[in-house]
Amino acid sequence: MELERDQLQKNIIELYTREHTELGDFGTAYHLGRGYELAKQHDLATTLRNQGILVFPHAGVQDCGYQIAACVHAALDSGADKVLFISVLHAFTEEMEQARRRVAAGKPPKDEHHWGIQGPGIKTLTGDSESYSQQWQADHAPMSWRFFWDAELKRREIDPKDAPKVIERFPYLAGGKPEALPNIEETIEIAKDAVIVSTADAFHHGIGYGDAPEDSFPPNTQGLAKAKQTLEAGIKLLEAGDYWGYNQHCVDAKSDARDAGQLFRYLRGPMKGEVIDITYTDASALYKQPPPTWVAAALFKWDLT
């Protein structure tokens, strides 16, 4: 099982790298342009400027690149000097997956080797080997954000050294208590004068994700409506500050954002969330499973209340 997870991670990295290359200049410009219009339509820069949060997907870039680009535009147009990017950290080892399952079953996160917040500049989390705290480096979740960030800096003729500083943080095993995560104090300090963006593929569905064929539905109008309903249920839990309820919701929805969502809600406090755009990526080929096997790609906007 561990070898299969390792191979899946390699396949996804290769897929994302190929998709970015295939976009080319024209495709990249298309998503940046469409993202700009979306950001203006919903005034996303103001959301960030007012300490709200934007959450974009990390699904197939051909499908949802414009949503990611909208958040890039918002971050740059917010006027902030610092961007805190709270990323998903996927379970690409069997040890990480089993730890996640144990925590979801009620075991204390502090007993787990992978408990904490990873990211650049963090050598260790709980005094263990450096290798464990560097797993964020191989995660695919930030890849398209970095791609469109660099592309938009180039388009705007902004020297990277003059651009807002992006600080990436990767929480794991919040377990309903994000305030207890190792390195939380450092993250709180970063958030004080930063705008915050995050990422989530918050609804995975179908045969390739373990749903029975009779319980799997295609990503048509009805399917996307069901996905949005599920996403909105998760929003309600975070709005209420129900971290454990949200953790368990993410298990049921097959959402990868259980830790990132708990962390950004804790950092900003009470907010009102909404899904402002939704599409999907077909994952049948990636998982070598028949359709329907897909992931909802949604753009969330969170405003302080």
RONU-266296 format. One record per residue (C-alpha): residue number from 1; residue in three letters; z, x, y. Coordinates in steps of 0.1 Angstrom, whole numbers, plus 5000, padded with zeros to 4 digits. Layout:
<nodes>
<node resi="NUM" resn="ALA" c3="Z" c1="X" c2="Y"/>
...
</nodes>
This chain:
<nodes>
<node resi="1" resn="MET" c3="5000" c1="5000" c2="5000"/>
<node resi="2" resn="GLU" c3="5008" c1="5028" c2="5024"/>
<node resi="3" resn="LEU" c3="4975" c1="5045" c2="5017"/>
<node resi="4" resn="GLU" c3="4957" c1="5011" c2="5025"/>
<node resi="5" resn="ARG" c3="4976" c1="5008" c2="5058"/>
<node resi="6" resn="ASP" c3="4967" c1="5044" c2="5067"/>
<node resi="7" resn="GLN" c3="4930" c1="5037" c2="5059"/>
<node resi="8" resn="LEU" c3="4931" c1="5005" c2="5079"/>
<node resi="9" resn="GLN" c3="4944" c1="5024" c2="5109"/>
<node resi="10" resn="LYS" c3="4916" c1="5049" c2="5106"/>
<node resi="11" resn="ASN" c3="4890" c1="5021" c2="5102"/>
<node resi="12" resn="ILE" c3="4902" c1="5004" c2="5134"/>
<node resi="13" resn="ILE" c3="4902" c1="5036" c2="5154"/>
<node resi="14" resn="GLU" c3="4866" c1="5043" c2="5143"/>
<node resi="15" resn="LEU" c3="4856" c1="5007" c2="5151"/>
<node resi="16" resn="TYR" c3="4871" c1="5008" c2="5186"/>
<node resi="17" resn="THR" c3="4855" c1="5042" c2="5193"/>
<node resi="18" resn="ARG" c3="4821" c1="5029" c2="5182"/>
<node resi="19" resn="GLU" c3="4824" c1="4997" c2="5201"/>
<node resi="20" resn="HIS" c3="4832" c1="5015" c2="5233"/>
<node resi="21" resn="THR" c3="4802" c1="5038" c2="5228"/>
<node resi="22" resn="GLU" c3="4780" c1="5008" c2="5221"/>
<node resi="23" resn="LEU" c3="4790" c1="4991" c2="5253"/>
<node resi="24" resn="GLY" c3="4772" c1="5019" c2="5273"/>
<node resi="25" resn="ASP" c3="4771" c1="5018" c2="5310"/>
<node resi="26" resn="PHE" c3="4755" c1="4984" c2="5312"/>
<node resi="27" resn="GLY" c3="4781" c1="4967" c2="5289"/>
<node resi="28" resn="THR" c3="4810" c1="4984" c2="5306"/>
<node resi="29" resn="ALA" c3="4798" c1="4973" c2="5340"/>
<node resi="30" resn="TYR" c3="4793" c1="4938" c2="5327"/>
<node resi="31" resn="HIS" c3="4830" c1="4935" c2="5315"/>
<node resi="32" resn="LEU" c3="4843" c1="4952" c2="5347"/>
<node resi="33" resn="GLY" c3="4823" c1="4927" c2="5368"/>
<node resi="34" resn="ARG" c3="4833" c1="4897" c2="5348"/>
<node resi="35" resn="GLY" c3="4869" c1="4910" c2="5348"/>
<node resi="36" resn="TYR" c3="4868" c1="4913" c2="5386"/>
<node resi="37" resn="GLU" c3="4858" c1="4877" c2="5390"/>
<node resi="38" resn="LEU" c3="4886" c1="4866" c2="5366"/>
<node resi="39" resn="ALA" c3="4912" c1="4886" c2="5384"/>
<node resi="40" resn="LYS" c3="4902" c1="4871" c2="5418"/>
<node resi="41" resn="GLN" c3="4900" c1="4836" c2="5404"/>
<node resi="42" resn="HIS" c3="4936" c1="4837" c2="5393"/>
<node resi="43" resn="ASP" c3="4949" c1="4861" c2="5420"/>
<node resi="44" resn="LEU" c3="4962" c1="4885" c2="5393"/>
<node resi="45" resn="ALA" c3="4969" c1="4913" c2="5418"/>
<node resi="46" resn="THR" c3="4994" c1="4891" c2="5436"/>
<node resi="47" resn="THR" c3="5011" c1="4883" c2="5403"/>
<node resi="48" resn="LEU" c3="5017" c1="4920" c2="5397"/>
<node resi="49" resn="ARG" c3="5026" c1="4926" c2="5433"/>
<node resi="50" resn="ASN" c3="5053" c1="4899" c2="5430"/>
<node resi="51" resn="GLN" c3="5068" c1="4916" c2="5399"/>
<node resi="52" resn="GLY" c3="5051" c1="4893" c2="5374"/>
<node resi="53" resn="ILE" c3="5034" c1="4905" c2="5343"/>
<node resi="54" resn="LEU" c3="4999" c1="4904" c2="5328"/>
<node resi="55" resn="VAL" c3="4993" c1="4905" c2="5291"/>
<node resi="56" resn="PHE" c3="4958" c1="4912" c2="5277"/>
<node resi="57" resn="PRO" c3="4945" c1="4914" c2="5241"/>
<node resi="58" resn="HIS" c3="4934" c1="4945" c2="5222"/>
<node resi="59" resn="ALA" c3="4909" c1="4927" c2="5199"/>
<node resi="60" resn="GLY" c3="4872" c1="4935" c2="5198"/>
<node resi="61" resn="VAL" c3="4861" c1="4949" c2="5231"/>
<node resi="62" resn="GLN" c3="4827" c1="4931" c2="5230"/>
<node resi="63" resn="ASP" c3="4847" c1="4899" c2="5229"/>
<node resi="64" resn="CYS" c3="4876" c1="4904" c2="5253"/>
<node resi="65" resn="GLY" c3="4868" c1="4935" c2="5273"/>
<node resi="66" resn="TYR" c3="4865" c1="4914" c2="5305"/>
<node resi="67" resn="GLN" c3="4901" c1="4902" c2="5300"/>
<node resi="68" resn="ILE" c3="4913" c1="4938" c2="5298"/>
<node resi="69" resn="ALA" c3="4892" c1="4947" c2="5328"/>
<node resi="70" resn="ALA" c3="4907" c1="4919" c2="5348"/>
<node resi="71" resn="CYS" c3="4941" c1="4935" c2="5344"/>
<node resi="72" resn="VAL" c3="4928" c1="4969" c2="5353"/>
<node resi="73" resn="HIS" c3="4915" c1="4954" c2="5386"/>
<node resi="74" resn="ALA" c3="4947" c1="4937" c2="5392"/>
<node resi="75" resn="ALA" c3="4968" c1="4968" c2="5387"/>
<node resi="76" resn="LEU" c3="4946" c1="4988" c2="5410"/>
<node resi="77" resn="ASP" c3="4944" c1="4961" c2="5437"/>
<node resi="78" resn="SER" c3="4982" c1="4955" c2="5436"/>
<node resi="79" resn="GLY" c3="4987" c1="4986" c2="5457"/>
<node resi="80" resn="ALA" c3="5013" c1="4999" c2="5432"/>
<node resi="81" resn="ASP" c3="5018" c1="5036" c2="5428"/>
<node resi="82" resn="LYS" c3="5030" c1="5032" c2="5392"/>
<node resi="83" resn="VAL" c3="5019" c1="5010" c2="5362"/>
<node resi="84" resn="LEU" c3="5042" c1="5005" c2="5333"/>
<node resi="85" resn="PHE" c3="5021" c1="4996" c2="5302"/>
<node resi="86" resn="ILE" c3="5043" c1="4981" c2="5275"/>
<node resi="87" resn="SER" c3="5022" c1="4984" c2="5243"/>
<node resi="88" resn="VAL" c3="5023" c1="4970" c2="5209"/>
<node resi="89" resn="LEU" c3="5033" c1="4996" c2="5182"/>
<node resi="90" resn="HIS" c3="5017" c1="4985" c2="5149"/>
<node resi="91" resn="ALA" c3="5032" c1="4990" c2="5115"/>
<node resi="92" resn="PHE" c3="5007" c1="5014" c2="5099"/>
<node resi="93" resn="THR" c3="5030" c1="5029" c2="5074"/>
<node resi="94" resn="GLU" c3="5048" c1="5010" c2="5046"/>
<node resi="95" resn="GLU" c3="5081" c1="5023" c2="5059"/>
<node resi="96" resn="MET" c3="5075" c1="5007" c2="5093"/>
<node resi="97" resn="GLU" c3="5064" c1="4975" c2="5078"/>
<node resi="98" resn="GLN" c3="5094" c1="4972" c2="5055"/>
<node resi="99" resn="ALA" c3="5117" c1="4980" c2="5084"/>
<node resi="100" resn="ARG" c3="5101" c1="4952" c2="5104"/>
<node resi="101" resn="ARG" c3="5106" c1="4928" c2="5075"/>
<node resi="102" resn="ARG" c3="5142" c1="4937" c2="5071"/>
<node resi="103" resn="VAL" c3="5149" c1="4931" c2="5108"/>
<node resi="104" resn="ALA" c3="5131" c1="4898" c2="5107"/>
<node resi="105" resn="ALA" c3="5154" c1="4889" c2="5077"/>
<node resi="106" resn="GLY" c3="5184" c1="4896" c2="5099"/>
<node resi="107" resn="LYS" c3="5192" c1="4932" c2="5091"/>
<node resi="108" resn="PRO" c3="5205" c1="4953" c2="5121"/>
<node resi="109" resn="PRO" c3="5177" c1="4972" c2="5139"/>
<node resi="110" resn="LYS" c3="5201" c1="5001" c2="5146"/>
<node resi="111" resn="ASP" c3="5201" c1="5009" c2="5108"/>
<node resi="112" resn="GLU" c3="5163" c1="5015" c2="5109"/>
<node resi="113" resn="HIS" c3="5147" c1="5049" c2="5114"/>
<node resi="114" resn="HIS" c3="5120" c1="5036" c2="5137"/>
<node resi="115" resn="TRP" c3="5143" c1="5016" c2="5161"/>
<node resi="116" resn="GLY" c3="5136" c1="5024" c2="5197"/>
<node resi="117" resn="ILE" c3="5110" c1="5030" c2="5224"/>
<node resi="118" resn="GLN" c3="5083" c1="5056" c2="5219"/>
<node resi="119" resn="GLY" c3="5059" c1="5070" c2="5244"/>
<node resi="120" resn="PRO" c3="5046" c1="5101" c2="5263"/>
<node resi="121" resn="GLY" c3="5075" c1="5124" c2="5273"/>
<node resi="122" resn="ILE" c3="5099" c1="5110" c2="5247"/>
<node resi="123" resn="LYS" c3="5105" c1="5137" c2="5221"/>
<node resi="124" resn="THR" c3="5129" c1="5118" c2="5199"/>
<node resi="125" resn="LEU" c3="5146" c1="5084" c2="5199"/>
<node resi="126" resn="THR" c3="5176" c1="5088" c2="5177"/>
<node resi="127" resn="GLY" c3="5178" c1="5125" c2="5171"/>
<node resi="128" resn="ASP" c3="5155" c1="5125" c2="5141"/>
<node resi="129" resn="SER" c3="5123" c1="5145" c2="5137"/>
<node resi="130" resn="GLU" c3="5098" c1="5146" c2="5165"/>
<node resi="131" resn="SER" c3="5070" c1="5133" c2="5142"/>
<node resi="132" resn="TYR" c3="5086" c1="5099" c2="5140"/>
<node resi="133" resn="SER" c3="5087" c1="5094" c2="5177"/>
<node resi="134" resn="GLN" c3="5050" c1="5103" c2="5181"/>
<node resi="135" resn="GLN" c3="5035" c1="5075" c2="5161"/>
<node resi="136" resn="TRP" c3="5023" c1="5058" c2="5193"/>
<node resi="137" resn="GLN" c3="4997" c1="5085" c2="5196"/>
<node resi="138" resn="ALA" c3="4976" c1="5071" c2="5168"/>
<node resi="139" resn="ASP" c3="4979" c1="5034" c2="5178"/>
<node resi="140" resn="HIS" c3="4948" c1="5016" c2="5188"/>
<node resi="141" resn="ALA" c3="4964" c1="4990" c2="5211"/>
<node resi="142" resn="PRO" c3="4960" c1="5011" c2="5243"/>
<node resi="143" resn="MET" c3="4924" c1="5023" c2="5236"/>
<node resi="144" resn="SER" c3="4904" c1="4997" c2="5255"/>
<node resi="145" resn="TRP" c3="4929" c1="4996" c2="5284"/>
<node resi="146" resn="ARG" c3="4924" c1="5034" c2="5288"/>
<node resi="147" resn="PHE" c3="4887" c1="5030" c2="5285"/>
<node resi="148" resn="PHE" c3="4883" c1="5004" c2="5313"/>
<node resi="149" resn="TRP" c3="4909" c1="5021" c2="5334"/>
<node resi="150" resn="ASP" c3="4889" c1="5054" c2="5334"/>
<node resi="151" resn="ALA" c3="4856" c1="5035" c2="5339"/>
<node resi="152" resn="GLU" c3="4869" c1="5016" c2="5369"/>
<node resi="153" resn="LEU" c3="4884" c1="5048" c2="5385"/>
<node resi="154" resn="LYS" c3="4850" c1="5064" c2="5381"/>
<node resi="155" resn="ARG" c3="4832" c1="5033" c2="5396"/>
<node resi="156" resn="ARG" c3="4856" c1="5033" c2="5426"/>
<node resi="157" resn="GLU" c3="4853" c1="5070" c2="5429"/>
<node resi="158" resn="ILE" c3="4890" c1="5075" c2="5426"/>
<node resi="159" resn="ASP" c3="4901" c1="5109" c2="5414"/>
<node resi="160" resn="PRO" c3="4925" c1="5104" c2="5385"/>
<node resi="161" resn="LYS" c3="4951" c1="5126" c2="5401"/>
<node resi="162" resn="ASP" c3="4951" c1="5102" c2="5431"/>
<node resi="163" resn="ALA" c3="4952" c1="5070" c2="5410"/>
<node resi="164" resn="PRO" c3="4984" c1="5051" c2="5402"/>
<node resi="165" resn="LYS" c3="5004" c1="5067" c2="5375"/>
<node resi="166" resn="VAL" c3="5003" c1="5048" c2="5342"/>
<node resi="167" resn="ILE" c3="5033" c1="5052" c2="5319"/>
<node resi="168" resn="GLU" c3="5030" c1="5039" c2="5284"/>
<node resi="169" resn="ARG" c3="5060" c1="5027" c2="5264"/>
<node resi="170" resn="PHE" c3="5059" c1="5014" c2="5228"/>
<node resi="171" resn="PRO" c3="5090" c1="4994" c2="5217"/>
<node resi="172" resn="TYR" c3="5097" c1="4989" c2="5180"/>
<node resi="173" resn="LEU" c3="5123" c1="4966" c2="5163"/>
<node resi="174" resn="ALA" c3="5138" c1="4948" c2="5193"/>
<node resi="175" resn="GLY" c3="5152" c1="4923" c2="5168"/>
<node resi="176" resn="GLY" c3="5164" c1="4898" c2="5194"/>
<node resi="177" resn="LYS" c3="5183" c1="4924" c2="5214"/>
<node resi="178" resn="PRO" c3="5158" c1="4943" c2="5236"/>
<node resi="179" resn="GLU" c3="5188" c1="4955" c2="5258"/>
<node resi="180" resn="ALA" c3="5200" c1="4976" c2="5229"/>
<node resi="181" resn="LEU" c3="5168" c1="4995" c2="5223"/>
<node resi="182" resn="PRO" c3="5172" c1="5033" c2="5225"/>
<node resi="183" resn="ASN" c3="5157" c1="5046" c2="5257"/>
<node resi="184" resn="ILE" c3="5160" c1="5012" c2="5274"/>
<node resi="185" resn="GLU" c3="5178" c1="5027" c2="5304"/>
<node resi="186" resn="GLU" c3="5148" c1="5050" c2="5311"/>
<node resi="187" resn="THR" c3="5124" c1="5021" c2="5308"/>
<node resi="188" resn="ILE" c3="5145" c1="5000" c2="5332"/>
<node resi="189" resn="GLU" c3="5143" c1="5028" c2="5358"/>
<node resi="190" resn="ILE" c3="5105" c1="5031" c2="5354"/>
<node resi="191" resn="ALA" c3="5101" c1="4993" c2="5358"/>
<node resi="192" resn="LYS" c3="5121" c1="4992" c2="5391"/>
<node resi="193" resn="ASP" c3="5091" c1="5004" c2="5412"/>
<node resi="194" resn="ALA" c3="5062" c1="4998" c2="5388"/>
<node resi="195" resn="VAL" c3="5039" c1="4969" c2="5381"/>
<node resi="196" resn="ILE" c3="5040" c1="4959" c2="5344"/>
<node resi="197" resn="VAL" c3="5011" c1="4951" c2="5321"/>
<node resi="198" resn="SER" c3="5013" c1="4946" c2="5284"/>
<node resi="199" resn="THR" c3="4991" c1="4938" c2="5254"/>
<node resi="200" resn="ALA" c3="4992" c1="4912" c2="5226"/>
<node resi="201" resn="ASP" c3="4971" c1="4899" c2="5198"/>
<node resi="202" resn="ALA" c3="4994" c1="4870" c2="5194"/>
<node resi="203" resn="PHE" c3="4976" c1="4849" c2="5168"/>
<node resi="204" resn="HIS" c3="4960" c1="4863" c2="5137"/>
<node resi="205" resn="HIS" c3="4946" c1="4837" c2="5113"/>
<node resi="206" resn="GLY" c3="4927" c1="4831" c2="5082"/>
<node resi="207" resn="ILE" c3="4920" c1="4844" c2="5047"/>
<node resi="208" resn="GLY" c3="4921" c1="4881" c2="5057"/>
<node resi="209" resn="TYR" c3="4956" c1="4876" c2="5072"/>
<node resi="210" resn="GLY" c3="4971" c1="4859" c2="5042"/>
<node resi="211" resn="ASP" c3="4965" c1="4822" c2="5049"/>
<node resi="212" resn="ALA" c3="4954" c1="4800" c2="5020"/>
<node resi="213" resn="PRO" c3="4917" c1="4790" c2="5022"/>
<node resi="214" resn="GLU" c3="4927" c1="4753" c2="5025"/>
<node resi="215" resn="ASP" c3="4950" c1="4762" c2="5055"/>
<node resi="216" resn="SER" c3="4924" c1="4784" c2="5073"/>
<node resi="217" resn="PHE" c3="4902" c1="4770" c2="5100"/>
<node resi="218" resn="PRO" c3="4873" c1="4785" c2="5120"/>
<node resi="219" resn="PRO" c3="4876" c1="4797" c2="5156"/>
<node resi="220" resn="ASN" c3="4857" c1="4767" c2="5170"/>
<node resi="221" resn="THR" c3="4870" c1="4744" c2="5198"/>
<node resi="222" resn="GLN" c3="4896" c1="4729" c2="5175"/>
<node resi="223" resn="GLY" c3="4907" c1="4762" c2="5161"/>
<node resi="224" resn="LEU" c3="4911" c1="4778" c2="5195"/>
<node resi="225" resn="ALA" c3="4931" c1="4747" c2="5207"/>
<node resi="226" resn="LYS" c3="4954" c1="4753" c2="5177"/>
<node resi="227" resn="ALA" c3="4957" c1="4789" c2="5186"/>
<node resi="228" resn="LYS" c3="4965" c1="4781" c2="5222"/>
<node resi="229" resn="GLN" c3="4991" c1="4756" c2="5211"/>
<node resi="230" resn="THR" c3="5008" c1="4783" c2="5190"/>
<node resi="231" resn="LEU" c3="5006" c1="4808" c2="5219"/>
<node resi="232" resn="GLU" c3="5022" c1="4783" c2="5243"/>
<node resi="233" resn="ALA" c3="5051" c1="4778" c2="5218"/>
<node resi="234" resn="GLY" c3="5058" c1="4815" c2="5220"/>
<node resi="235" resn="ILE" c3="5057" c1="4813" c2="5258"/>
<node resi="236" resn="LYS" c3="5083" c1="4786" c2="5258"/>
<node resi="237" resn="LEU" c3="5107" c1="4808" c2="5238"/>
<node resi="238" resn="LEU" c3="5103" c1="4838" c2="5261"/>
<node resi="239" resn="GLU" c3="5107" c1="4815" c2="5291"/>
<node resi="240" resn="ALA" c3="5140" c1="4804" c2="5277"/>
<node resi="241" resn="GLY" c3="5151" c1="4840" c2="5270"/>
<node resi="242" resn="ASP" c3="5153" c1="4832" c2="5232"/>
<node resi="243" resn="TYR" c3="5145" c1="4867" c2="5220"/>
<node resi="244" resn="TRP" c3="5154" c1="4860" c2="5184"/>
<node resi="245" resn="GLY" c3="5135" c1="4828" c2="5183"/>
<node resi="246" resn="TYR" c3="5105" c1="4846" c2="5197"/>
<node resi="247" resn="ASN" c3="5109" c1="4874" c2="5171"/>
<node resi="248" resn="GLN" c3="5107" c1="4848" c2="5144"/>
<node resi="249" resn="HIS" c3="5079" c1="4829" c2="5161"/>
<node resi="250" resn="CYS" c3="5058" c1="4861" c2="5160"/>
<node resi="251" resn="VAL" c3="5064" c1="4864" c2="5123"/>
<node resi="252" resn="ASP" c3="5050" c1="4829" c2="5117"/>
<node resi="253" resn="ALA" c3="5021" c1="4833" c2="5142"/>
<node resi="254" resn="LYS" c3="5013" c1="4867" c2="5129"/>
<node resi="255" resn="SER" c3="5017" c1="4881" c2="5164"/>
<node resi="256" resn="ASP" c3="5019" c1="4918" c2="5169"/>
<node resi="257" resn="ALA" c3="5038" c1="4914" c2="5202"/>
<node resi="258" resn="ARG" c3="5073" c1="4906" c2="5190"/>
<node resi="259" resn="ASP" c3="5088" c1="4938" c2="5205"/>
<node resi="260" resn="ALA" c3="5066" c1="4942" c2="5236"/>
<node resi="261" resn="GLY" c3="5072" c1="4905" c2="5245"/>
<node resi="262" resn="GLN" c3="5110" c1="4908" c2="5242"/>
<node resi="263" resn="LEU" c3="5110" c1="4940" c2="5262"/>
<node resi="264" resn="PHE" c3="5090" c1="4928" c2="5292"/>
<node resi="265" resn="ARG" c3="5109" c1="4896" c2="5294"/>
<node resi="266" resn="TYR" c3="5142" c1="4915" c2="5294"/>
<node resi="267" resn="LEU" c3="5129" c1="4938" c2="5322"/>
<node resi="268" resn="ARG" c3="5117" c1="4911" c2="5345"/>
<node resi="269" resn="GLY" c3="5140" c1="4882" c2="5337"/>
<node resi="270" resn="PRO" c3="5131" c1="4845" c2="5340"/>
<node resi="271" resn="MET" c3="5094" c1="4839" c2="5343"/>
<node resi="272" resn="LYS" c3="5068" c1="4811" c2="5339"/>
<node resi="273" resn="GLY" c3="5040" c1="4820" c2="5315"/>
<node resi="274" resn="GLU" c3="5005" c1="4806" c2="5309"/>
<node resi="275" resn="VAL" c3="4974" c1="4813" c2="5290"/>
<node resi="276" resn="ILE" c3="4946" c1="4816" c2="5315"/>
<node resi="277" resn="ASP" c3="4917" c1="4826" c2="5293"/>
<node resi="278" resn="ILE" c3="4911" c1="4826" c2="5255"/>
<node resi="279" resn="THR" c3="4884" c1="4838" c2="5231"/>
<node resi="280" resn="TYR" c3="4884" c1="4854" c2="5197"/>
<node resi="281" resn="THR" c3="4873" c1="4883" c2="5175"/>
<node resi="282" resn="ASP" c3="4860" c1="4878" c2="5140"/>
<node resi="283" resn="ALA" c3="4878" c1="4903" c2="5117"/>
<node resi="284" resn="SER" c3="4862" c1="4894" c2="5084"/>
<node resi="285" resn="ALA" c3="4842" c1="4926" c2="5081"/>
<node resi="286" resn="LEU" c3="4872" c1="4948" c2="5091"/>
<node resi="287" resn="TYR" c3="4894" c1="4933" c2="5064"/>
<node resi="288" resn="LYS" c3="4865" c1="4928" c2="5039"/>
<node resi="289" resn="GLN" c3="4875" c1="4892" c2="5035"/>
<node resi="290" resn="PRO" c3="4855" c1="4860" c2="5039"/>
<node resi="291" resn="PRO" c3="4856" c1="4839" c2="5070"/>
<node resi="292" resn="PRO" c3="4876" c1="4824" c2="5086"/>
<node resi="293" resn="THR" c3="4894" c1="4856" c2="5094"/>
<node resi="294" resn="TRP" c3="4899" c1="4860" c2="5131"/>
<node resi="295" resn="VAL" c3="4923" c1="4869" c2="5159"/>
<node resi="296" resn="ALA" c3="4928" c1="4850" c2="5191"/>
<node resi="297" resn="ALA" c3="4922" c1="4871" c2="5223"/>
<node resi="298" resn="ALA" c3="4942" c1="4856" c2="5251"/>
<node resi="299" resn="LEU" c3="4950" c1="4866" c2="5287"/>
<node resi="300" resn="PHE" c3="4985" c1="4857" c2="5297"/>
<node resi="301" resn="LYS" c3="4999" c1="4855" c2="5333"/>
<node resi="302" resn="TRP" c3="5036" c1="4856" c2="5339"/>
<node resi="303" resn="ASP" c3="5051" c1="4848" c2="5373"/>
<node resi="304" resn="LEU" c3="5087" c1="4851" c2="5383"/>
<node resi="305" resn="THR" c3="5107" c1="4819" c2="5387"/>
</nodes>
